[in-house]
Amino acid sequence: MLNMKFTRIFLTETRNVLTGTVIPEEGIALVEAIDGSETKVTVATGASGEVFAGVSLSRNAPPTILPNVETGLVPSAGQVKLARTPVTGQLLVQANGSSLNIVSGTPNAGEVQLSGDILTFNSAQSGQALFVQYIYVPTVTEARSIIGDQPIGGLASSAQHVIGVLIRGEFATNYFDASVDWSSRLRVNLGANGTFTIGGSGTELTNVVVRSRPSSENSLLVLAIN
């Protein structure tokens, strides 16, 4: 998904898509791929050596995933009920700016327990400033309310095996790794499933800069391709 309020499109192109690849929505990190005698694009996997091609650009389609940011104070009762249930592995919890280790059992100091949509804190974190960032799967109704209905018959770009590619501009995307701390990051890496992340084995993108980090005002990640 691209949020057009925070998106500025300067240069695009149309590319053929690797055989067998489906690009379900906008805002996905794309990489170059050899298909016979032709170079096409496919979804980034975060593997070492991938060559960044740009970001998927098509027509509006309901998002399959959404980010959310919640802030406040860790309550003395020690539990916080999140608005939605995080996708496995897509959660960052910070108390007073320090990231807490996410555990399944009783949390010690510096840890937080996640059970469904409930966070349980150690008493050492009581009263500390809370920052929670995560990805969740929206309901069908929620996804439709954000951008609109899926086009009848699916995206035309999928049927034609082509996709628009944003290669220069600014864009706000839901395809980012919500388990990492973006607060002091300028550069990004390619991640799994067409996401942008920090570090790991994926290619560092020297032509992409973080313009705005997820917050309670705008939970999307805003990047610029130069």
N, C-alpha and C positions, 0 to 999 in steps of 0.2 A: 504494500500500500504506500502511496505517496500522498502526503498532506499538502495540497497546493497552496495553503496559506504560507507555508515555510519553504516552498519550492520555487526556484528560478531556473528555467530551462534556457540555456544559451546555445547548445549545439547537440543535435541528435543524428542518428543514422538508422537505417533499417538493415537488419542482419538475418541471414538464414540460421535456423536453429538445428543443432545436432540431431540426427535421426534418433527417434525414441525419447527425446527430451520434451517435457511439458513444463512451460513456465506459467504458473497459475495466476500471478498478479504482478503489479508494479512494485518497484523498490528492491528487487532481488539482485544481488551481486552476480554478474555474469563473467565468464572467462572464455578464452579462446580454446577451440577444440578442432582437431583434424578429423575430417570426415571424407575419406577417399582422397580426392585431389583438391578438395575445397576446405578452407578454414571457416568454421561456423562458431556459434556461441552455445554455451550450456551453463547450467547452474554451478556456481562455485562449490567445491567440497571442502576447502581448507587444506588440501594436500600441498606439499612443498612443490614449488616451481610453477604453480598456475599463473597464467598471464591474464591480468585484469582487462576486461573488454568494456565495462561500463555497467549501467544499471538498467534493469528492464523498464520499459515504458510502453504501455498499451492503452486500453481504455479502462474505465473504472470497473472494478470487480470487488465483491465483498471480501474483506481480509480474512485469512485463515487463522492468523494469530494477532494478538494486540499486546502492547506493553502497558504497564501501569506503574505509577510511582505514588507511594503513600508516605506521609511524614507525620511527625508528632513527638510525643514523649513516651518512653517505656513506662507503662503503668505499674504502680506498686503491686497490683494483683498479679503481674507477671505474664499476662496473656493478651495477645492482640488477634482479633479476627480480621483477616484480610477481606477485601471486597470480592476477590475471586481466588480460585485455586491455581497456584503457579504450575506451569509445565515443569516436569522433572528436569532438574539441572539448570533452570532458568530463574534463579532467585539470588538477589544480593540484599543482605541485611547489615546495616551499619548502626552502631550506637556511639554517639559523640564522634562521628567521623571514622571510627575503626570498624573494619569488616569483621563480622562474627562468623565462626565456623558453624555450618548447618549440620545438625546431628538428628538422629532418630530417637535417641534415648534422652534421659534426664540431662539438661544442659549444665555444664560447669561455667565458671566465669569465662567470658570470651566466646561462648557458644550460644546457639539458639536452636530450639527444637521445632521442626516443622511437621505438623500432622494435618494433612488436608489443607484447609485454609486457616489453621490456627498456628500462631507463633507463640512459643513458651520461652520466656527468658529466665536466666539466672538472676537472683536478687541483686547481684553486683551491678547489673545494668539498670536498675530501677531509677527512674527520673531522668535518664540520659536522652539526648536528642536522637530521634529514630528516623532512619531513612530506609525505605523498602522499595526495591525495584524488581519487577518480575514480568515474565511473559505469560499470558494465559490464552486459552482457546475461547473465543466469543460464541455465544449462542447464535443460531441462524438469524433470529430477529435482531439481535444487537449488531451483527455484521451488516445486515441490510440497512439498518438505520444510519450507519456511518457514511457509506458511499452509495448504496443503492442495490438494485437487483443485479444478479448475474445476467449477462446478455443471453437471450434465447439461443440455445444451441452451443453455448460456450463462447469463449473469446475467438474472434475471427483470426487473430494471429496464430492461435494454436492449430486451427484447421488448415491454415496456409503454411505452417512451419516457418514463420518469420516472426520477428519481434522488433519493436522499436528499442533503441539503446541510447540512453542519456550518456554522453561522453564529456560534456562540459556544462557546469552549472551547480546549483545548490539544491539539495533535496532532503526531505524529512521522511525517514523510512521506519517501518516496524520490524525490518529484518536485521536485528542486531542482537548480540549476546548480552542478555540482561544479567548474567551472573558475574560480570566484571565491573570494575569501578572506572567509570568514564571521566571522573571529576578533574583529573589532571592530565588527560590524554589529548594529544594533538594528532597523532598518526593512528591508522587502523591497519588491521590484517584481514585477509580473507578467511572466513570461517565455514563451517559445515552448513549445508542446506541453503546456500546463497546468502548467508548472514555476514555481517561485519563484526569483528571481534578485536581483542587486544592480545598480542603475542601468539603463542602456539606455533604450529608448523606452517601455517598459511602465509602466503606472500604478503610482506609489508607494502602498503600502497603509498609510494612517495608522492604521488600526485593527488592524494585525497587528504583533506584536513577536516577535523571536527570543528564545526561552527557553533553548535549548541548541544549541550548534554541533556539527557533525560531529567525532567524535573516534574514537580506536581502541577506546574502550569502547562507543560508540553512534554508528554512522556515519550515522544518519538526522538530518535537520534537524527540530528541535522548535520549533514556532511556537505563538503564542497569538492567537486572534481575540477582541477585546474588544467 
